[in-house]
Amino acid sequence: MDEAAGEQRASRPEARAESKPRPWHDHPLLTAMAGVIRLVTIIPVVATFIAAVALMVFGAIETWHFVQSLYFSDHPASRDETLLLAIEIVDLFLLATVVEVVSLGLYQLYFNQNLDVPKWLKIETLDDLKSKLVGVTVTVMAVNFLGKVIVDQGGIDILYLGGGVALVIAALTFFLARIDKD
């Protein structure tokens, strides 16, 4: 009889071990939404990867045109034009690298943190991705500005452009410092 009474008490809500309410992050609807978000995130991963490959192919084609104009043209480019074309090609490949970093970073954040990538390309948090993106963006801006300096005819416009680029780089550096501090 004691056993039966014990079973009755155990079935009552007061006697059961307190069941904790489900945390909101374990809710089935939120879990399903997270899965959908993860699935949808494959779109920018693939799109940015395709854009990076397209930029690299375009850079390779431009490199071929550059070599042709340099060595096989009836009218070879001047020294300044040659430097500018070379810098523009470097700028194209740097931009392709930026887009590739974004693609790989998003993939690492949402799908696979254990990719076999160089240490500098390892992304574990969104702040890591922002940091990589800002670093490469500063390099692209500097190379772009260098290209403008080479073809500049003199004047105050290049000073304004340099000041604007310097301000943006300073702001991005401040932003990076804030990310690293947190």
C-alpha positions in Angstrom: 0.0 0.0 0.0 2.9 2.3 0.7 4.1 1.8 -2.8 0.8 2.8 -4.3 0.6 5.9 -2.2 4.2 6.8 -3.2 3.3 6.4 -6.9 0.2 8.6 -6.4 2.3 11.3 -4.8 4.9 11.1 -7.5 2.2 11.7 -10.2 1.0 14.9 -8.5 2.7 18.1 -9.7 3.8 19.1 -6.3 5.7 15.9 -5.8 7.4 15.8 -9.2 10.8 17.3 -9.5 10.5 20.8 -10.5 10.5 20.9 -14.3 12.3 24.0 -15.5 10.6 26.0 -18.2 12.1 25.6 -21.6 14.6 28.2 -22.4 13.5 30.4 -25.3 16.5 29.4 -27.4 15.4 25.7 -27.3 12.0 26.5 -28.7 11.2 24.4 -31.8 10.1 27.4 -33.8 13.3 29.3 -33.2 15.3 26.2 -33.9 13.5 25.8 -37.3 14.0 29.5 -38.0 17.7 29.2 -37.3 17.9 26.4 -39.7 16.2 28.4 -42.4 18.5 31.4 -41.8 21.5 29.1 -42.1 20.1 27.6 -45.3 19.4 31.1 -46.8 22.9 32.2 -45.9 24.3 29.8 -48.5 23.0 32.3 -51.1 25.5 35.2 -50.2 28.3 32.6 -49.7 27.8 31.2 -53.2 27.1 34.6 -54.7 30.3 36.2 -53.2 32.3 33.2 -54.2 31.1 33.5 -57.8 31.8 37.3 -57.7 35.4 36.6 -56.4 36.0 34.1 -59.2 34.6 36.5 -61.8 36.9 39.3 -60.6 39.9 37.0 -60.7 39.1 35.8 -64.2 38.6 39.5 -65.2 41.9 40.4 -63.6 43.6 37.6 -65.5 42.1 38.8 -68.8 43.2 42.4 -68.0 46.7 41.1 -67.2 46.8 39.4 -70.6 45.7 42.7 -72.3 48.3 44.5 -70.3 51.1 42.2 -71.4 49.9 42.4 -75.0 49.8 46.2 -75.0 53.2 46.3 -73.3 55.1 43.9 -75.6 53.1 43.3 -78.8 51.4 46.6 -79.5 52.4 49.0 -82.3 51.8 51.9 -79.8 53.3 50.9 -76.4 52.0 52.6 -73.3 54.0 55.3 -71.6 55.7 54.7 -68.3 52.9 56.4 -66.3 50.2 54.5 -68.3 52.0 51.2 -67.7 52.3 51.9 -63.9 48.6 52.8 -63.8 47.5 49.7 -65.6 49.7 47.5 -63.3 48.2 49.2 -60.2 44.7 48.7 -61.6 45.3 45.0 -62.1 46.6 44.7 -58.5 43.5 46.6 -57.4 41.3 44.1 -59.2 43.0 41.2 -57.5 42.8 42.9 -54.1 39.1 43.5 -54.6 38.7 39.8 -55.6 40.5 38.9 -52.4 38.1 41.1 -50.3 35.1 39.4 -51.9 36.7 36.0 -51.4 37.4 36.7 -47.7 33.7 37.7 -47.2 32.6 34.4 -48.9 34.9 32.2 -46.8 34.2 34.2 -43.7 30.4 33.7 -44.0 30.9 30.1 -44.8 33.1 29.6 -41.7 30.7 31.5 -39.5 27.6 29.6 -40.6 28.7 26.2 -41.7 32.2 25.0 -41.0 34.7 26.5 -38.5 37.3 23.8 -39.3 38.2 24.7 -42.8 41.8 24.2 -43.7 42.7 27.8 -44.4 45.8 29.9 -43.6 45.8 31.3 -40.1 45.3 34.9 -41.3 42.1 33.7 -43.0 40.6 31.9 -40.0 37.3 33.4 -39.0 35.7 32.4 -35.7 33.5 35.5 -35.0 31.7 38.2 -36.9 34.3 40.6 -35.5 37.0 38.5 -37.1 35.3 38.9 -40.4 34.9 42.6 -40.0 38.5 43.0 -39.0 39.7 41.1 -42.1 37.4 43.0 -44.3 38.5 46.4 -43.0 42.2 45.4 -43.3 41.8 44.5 -46.9 39.6 47.5 -47.7 42.3 49.8 -46.4 44.8 48.2 -48.7 42.5 48.5 -51.7 41.8 52.2 -50.9 45.6 52.9 -50.6 46.3 51.1 -53.9 43.5 52.9 -55.6 44.7 56.3 -54.3 48.3 55.4 -55.5 46.9 54.9 -59.0 45.2 58.3 -58.9 48.4 59.9 -57.8 50.3 58.5 -60.7 48.0 60.0 -63.3 47.3 63.2 -61.5 48.2 66.4 -63.4 48.7 68.4 -60.2 46.2 70.5 -58.5 44.2 70.6 -55.3 41.9 67.7 -56.2 44.5 65.0 -55.4 44.9 66.7 -52.0 41.2 66.5 -51.3 41.1 62.9 -52.4 44.1 62.0 -50.2 42.5 63.8 -47.3 39.3 61.9 -47.8 41.0 58.5 -48.1 43.1 59.3 -45.0 40.0 60.2 -43.0 38.3 56.9 -44.1 41.4 54.9 -43.2 41.6 56.7 -39.8 38.0 55.9 -39.1 38.4 52.3 -40.1 41.5 52.0 -38.0 39.6 53.4 -35.0 36.8 50.9 -35.8 39.4 48.1 -35.8 40.8 49.2 -32.5 37.3 49.2 -30.9 36.7 45.7 -32.3 40.0 44.4 -30.9 39.4 46.1 -27.5 36.0 44.3 -27.0 
